[in-house]
Amino acid sequence: MFLSADVRRRPAFREGVLNMAPMAVGIGAWGLMTGVAMVKSGMSVIEAMAMTLLVYAGSSQLAAIPLLVAGAPAWVVLATGFCVNLRFVVFSLHLRPYLMHMPRWRRMLHGYLTADLSYATFTTRYPRPPADLAEQREQEAYLTGGYCTTWCAWMGMSTVGIALANLIPQAWGLGFAGVLSLVGILCSMATTRLRILSALIAGATAVAAYALPLKLNIVTGIGVAVLLCFWLEKQFVRDAIKADL
């Protein structure tokens, strides 16, 4: 099993849980707001719970909700979700050498459980893939501990939000609280000049394309930022190679 006794007993598992614990409050607040937003948009409790459990991606869920309410075509909703979560393609490529020794079903489970903060914490703790069996088990235990904290915080508070949505007045401004939580997560991840530049490009493009229907300005901003920063990164690497030569 994924959370086998062998994994839970390892010190790295407890380390992963404890390192993610300070972030659980912010993750839970975001999950609470997302749960409320889904029900307030007109989704049933069953639909909201299914979306929370199956999608497990707050930014994608929040981006899809207004499109679903507006009756947008399915391809627009799917394309928006794909673009909003495009960063997970990069995460997967980076994690590939860490996980390729695992069976396919476990790699898929890790892919489902991957979250921004658990990914960032894990790759900071382990900058290089495992070199032997002992390191493989240690790294998986740490990664699983981080996942355990983020998943439980998100699912628990999102469920609370879904259950109490009709009792929470809109005047509480949970939408604004959700924006603040996203900004906080964004700022914590803006650790390089290229990441800061990508955020600025995406924001500026989204504002410039605000007139597009169905909130496609968000998709446009993400697409432009990814393409430009991918090109810039290749240029930086090429220039660095030339300088070394």
N, C-alpha and C positions, 0 to 999 in steps of 0.2 A: 504494500500500500504506500501511497505518497507520503503520508505522515506516519510512517512505521515507527515502532519503538526504537529502532536503531538510529533513526534520524533525530527523534526527539531527545534522546539521551546524550547526544553529542554537545559539547560546550559551544560549538559554533552556532547551533540552533538557538540556544538561549541568548547568545550574543546578538544574533540577528533580530530576535524579538525585542531585546532591550534597546538596540540602536534605533529601531523604528518606532518604539513606544512614544517618544516625544512628539512625533509627527502624527500620531493617531488622532489627536484632538482635531487638528485641521482637516484630516481626511474624513473624519466622522462628520464634521460640520458641513463639508462639501456634500457628503452622501445624504445628510438630512435635507439639505436644500434641494438636491436633485430629486429625492423621493417626493417632497412636497410639490415640486414643479411638475412632475409627471402627472400626479393626480389632479392638480389645479388646471392642467391643460385639457382635461376631459378624459384621460385614460382611466380605465377601470383598475381596481386594486390588483386583479389577476394580471392584466396587461402590464401594469407598472412593475409588479414583482417579476414577471417573466423577462422584461427588458433589463431589470437590474441584475438578475442572475445570469442571463445569457450574454448580454453585451458587456457588462462590467467595464465600462469606460465612460466616466463622468462627462468629459468634454464632448464626446461623440453623442451621448444621450441628450445633453443640453442643446447641442446643435440640431439634433433631429426633431426635438419636440415641436418647435415652432413650424417646421416644415410639415410635420404630420397634421398639426392643427390647421394649417393653411391648405391642406389637401394637395400637397406637392406630389408630382409623379414619384414612383418608387425609385427610379434611377437617380433622381436628384437627391433623395434622402440617403441612398447608398453611397453616392459619390461624395456627398458632404461628410458622411461618417468616415469614409476612406481617407479623404484629404485631412480631416481633423486628426485622425490617428496615424497619419503617414509616418510620424516619428517612430512608431513601433517597428516599422520595417528596418530602420537604422538600428534600433535596439536589438532586433533579432539577428541581424548580420554581425553585430558586435558580440552577442552572446553565443553565437554558433560554435566557436572552438571550445567554449566552456561546457556545452551540453551535448555535443555530437556523440559522445560515448554512451549516451542513454538510449533506451528503446524509444521508438517513435511516439508511443502514447504518452510517455513522460515528457518528451520534448513539447508535445502539443499542450499538455497540462501546464508546463512552465510558460508557454506562450500565452495561454489564457490568463494566468495569474500575474504576468508581468505588469508592473505599474511604474510610473515615472520615478517616484521616490525610492522604491525598493531597487529598481535598476541602478539609479545613481549611487545609492548607498553600497550596493554589492560591488559595482565596478571600482568604486573608490577603495573599498576594503581589499579587493583582489584585482589589481591592475593587469595580471597575467593569467592565462588559462592554466588549469592543473597540469602538473608534470607527471604525476603518478596516481595510483589508486587512492592513497591516503588523502591527497589534496582534492581529488574528485569528490570524495565523501564529505570532506570538511566544507568545501565550497557549496555543495548542494544543501548541506545542513544549514549553513548561514543564509543562503538564498531562500530556503523554505521557511526559516524563522521570520525573515522580513515579509514574505508573502502572507504568512499566517496573521501577522499584525495588521497589515494593510487590508487584507480581505475581510477579516472580522470587523474592523472598524468601519469599513465602507458598507458592508452588507447589514451590519447591525443598525447603524444610524439611518441608512437608506430605508430599511424596513420600518423603523420608527417614523420617519417622515411620511411614508406611504400610509401608515396606519393613522397618523394624527393630522394628515393634510387638511381635512375638512374642519378641524378644530383650530388650526393656526391661521390667524387673520393675515391677509396680504399686507396690511399696514406695517407689519413687522419688518418689511423690507428684506426678505430672505434672498431675493434676486440680487440685490446689491451686495449682500454678504457673500453670495456665491462668487460674484465678480472679484471681490476683495481676496477671497481664498485662492482664486485662479491667479491673480496678480502676485500673491505671495509665493505660490509655487513657481511661477515664471521667474520671479526675481532670484529665487534660490538656485535655479538652473542656469541663469545667465552668468556663467563662470568664465567665458572666453569672449574675445572681441567679435568673433564670427557669430556666436550665439546672440550677442546683443544686437549685432547688425541684422540678423535674421528677424528678430522680434520687431525692430524698427521698420524694416521693409514690409513685413506682414501687416503691421498696424497702419502704416501710411497707405499701402495699397487698398486695405479694407475700407479706410475712410474715403479714399479717392473713388472707389467703386461702390459707394454706399447706395447709389440709386438703382443698382441691379435688383431684380425681383427675387423673392424666396431666399433672401439673405445669402445670395451667391457671392456677395462681396467677401464673405469669410473664406469661402473656397478659393476665390481668386487670390486673396491675400496670402493664403498658405501656399498655393501653387507657385506664385511668383517668388516668394521667399525661398522655397525649397530649390527651385531651379537656379536662381541667381547665386545663392550661397553654395550650392553644389559646384557651380562653375568657378566661383571664387576660390573654393577650397582646392580644386584641381589646379588652378593657377598658382596658388601658394605652394603647393607640393612641387609643382614643376619648377618654380623659381628656386626653391630650396635645393632641389637636386642639381640644378645648374650652378648654384653658388658653391655646392660641395665639390663639383667637378672643377 
